[in-house]
Amino acid sequence: MTTTSPPYRGAWADTAPRSSGSGSARPAEAVGRGGDLDTCWRALGRAAQGRGAAVVVRGEAGMGKSTLLGSVADRAAGSGWRVLRVSGRDTRARGAFGAFEPLADELLALAVGLPDLLRTALRRALAGDAAPDALSTYAALRQVLASAAQRGPVLLVVDDCHLLDTASARAVTFVTNRLPGTAVAVLAATADDVRDPFDGCEITEVSLTGLDQHRAGLLLTARHQDLAAVVRAAVISAAQGNPLALLSLSDALTPAQRDGGTPLPDPLPAGPLLDVRLGGLFRSLPLPTRDLLALLALTEAGMSTVDLTHAAERLGTGLDALDPAEKAGLVRGDRTVRFTRRFFRALAYSTASPAARRRAHTAWTNLGLARWASAGDGAHAARGTDGEASFDRFARAATRGQWSAALRAWQRAADAGSDPAGRSRGYAAAATMALRCGRPGLAMALSRQAQGAREPALARTVSTVQASAGFDTAFTADTNRASLSAALTHGQVLGCDGRDWAAFQLALLGSLTHRPGPARQALDWLGAQPVPSAALRTAVLAHLDPVGRLHEIRSGLAEATGPLAAGVARSNARELTWLADAAWRIDDLALSEHLTATALRRGRPEDRTHLSHASALRVALMVAAGRWSEVRAVVPALLREAEREGLTRYGVSLKAQLLLACAFQGRAEQAGELLADVRRWARAYDSPHHGQIASYAAYLLAESGAVTAGGGSHAPLPPGPVSDVMARHAYVDTVRAALARGRTALARAQAARASLHGLEGFSADMRLAVRHARALLAAHDGRDDTGELFRAAAEAATAASRPFARGRLALDHGMWLKRQREMAGARSQLRFAHDLFTRLGAAPWQESARAELRAVGVRLPGPGAIAQLDPGRPALTAHELRIVRMAARGLSNQEIADQLAISPRTVASHLYKVFPRLGISSRRELDRALQELGDHT
């Protein structure tokens, strides 16, 4: 019978961490297995009561089995137990019962009272007799332990059981099966998935699993406090939670590699701890097997059996040479062969001889050339060459689209090169590939290896890489503007030309700093290109002047997306991201969402330049659409990824959107720390855009009655250019706050500015905002046309895409109708607002609508309850149903009005009233609502 302890997510290291700088060392137990220690100790407690117990600890090498056994043994010894320790390591060479030879004197001293037959058998076995009486020896060993336990509990610790000689293993089995009725405990450690002495024994089993990412990070921080985030992520990924691998891989890095100053080798060096424990396993393999493992170590995701077969032929062997490695549990796979543990890559490469590595490099390079080179290059590659030249040719071939392969080839060409100038060129080209693969931290490290050369193309390449990578990893407005501007020079660059993305980053910098200069520079650079990218030009214009260049931006989007929608053209992921960004900045959220989703779906693993910006754009679209709960679920994982890659600007953009989501929902506790972080970052790195997001979020939280830790004024955005994205989105709140403070002149100035810029025609969302603000001003002044202005705003709301803005309008309209004693209209508007805020989870505004409904005589379920709508019985009149059907077919309000001989405003009013009864919040959902009703007209 086996009792299994539930795996505890964490492990002990076989070697205690040490500090690599200032600060004290941190014990392994700080990240360890307190739960497993308790399991072992409870079993020993049963043994101390005379019931016997056996605990078997399983896990792969490096998971901390020996440390766990040692800790339990030390604790037992301190509690009065007699502890006897044996190990299976190096015992088979001693012969039968070799594991117990180190305990010979102690065991024989305890055997004084045994019968002569048993004592003699034990003495002969421990003396190395060639043919001892095995059964008598087993019985003698068991009797010795039981007799000793009469004077105090006894613990037999057996490490590396899977390595025990046969006689010792059978003795352990014999003792373990006869523990009940004695104060004896057996504590043993064995490897995973191997035969051990405990089959059929009654044991408590502890399974050691790997450290989770948090505990792995704690262990690495205790060991090396200077690890850069990118380096930490690489080590954790390669170690897969194995504590020994975590320590060994990080120990093997140089100080410059640990702090991110120089690029990490690929694969990572194994380090001495792993080499001592597992290096012998690799060195014991046949040479052809080691050659193939060295080749396999050059690829992170493994190799197909077809490629591996061709490569094996070039190495003068066959695929069956991998059989010994497969039997040893080092590799697996049918169509694709890969290492069973990622850190085995490091061991396979580190334990290979220099000659084996050169053979592997040559086979890998020739294989790549045969795949990616032209026919002429392929013929040349078939002859095979060693050294830098073959890597260089492979890299140039892979540059045609296999960016990740080109990255490895250029880096290895530089590592293998002897000419300093050639090495610099290789590192610079590799840096451009790293940038294209979406790894700006690695790109920055590689580019530093290429600095100092005077070759113009090399200098341009380094400048471009460092400017673009620095924008994501080390954002500072003035420094980034200077570096990005300098990078946009004409002339050849090495590797992949990334200046188009640098131009986009320059335009984005202009939006973050509210300065038109950077976008103008990007536009000037585009104008000087022989064939400028139309998608990039559209995106730059959207950053430069989205209001003044609206017609040109819309034309650019239509020209680019028309063929795309028809399936005639396929833009790449970066161009789609540029177009999505432009659509976002002119409030075409539906088009932006479609383009962003397509960009994320089409992005190949080799080309991920766009990934962080597209992901941030997707989150911003989710916030605009009112999907705030989804934002709170998605963003934390994206933030962890940004931290691992060192993408600071991307990280703060995610935090800013998460802050808005929390503010809309009134989650003050979660918003407080985010607000402080975003404000701090905006001030430190000169990003007024993020500062405006923080100010708007603080205003929303203050309006909802929340007190946050952000500090500062809770006013909405200061008066500024209404063409700015954040200023447009907060336009109604700016007017509302000015009126609330008695600053009517300021509110009118904002409205005049909106009219001057023609924002009512900018987008459906701005049409709603401008009309909403006019209605608020009219209500404040007590004008007779206030009702008409609210109805005009309600008409605009049917086409708007931001549900929160529709809800705020309905709430304001209902409150005004209540003051005018128009109770029926007030109830309709307030109920719509309440139901919409309930679906959005906007608790403060939901409660405001609830309070207003109570004031007009409507009693709702308890606070926080969600209104239960029955889409099967929405209580629509025949007239309302006709209007809904027409709207669902895509007819405009004017077209519906012409057919029914009513005014467009009446159509808008009817739609506005039926939305909550249908359980929807926008015109685009009408068709789905009708289908749920069973109405397919």
Summary of the structure (lengths in Angstrom):
residues: 937
radius of gyration: 35.7
end to end distance: 67.5
largest distance: 117.9
contacts: 3346
relative contact order: 0.04
helix: 64%
strand: 5%
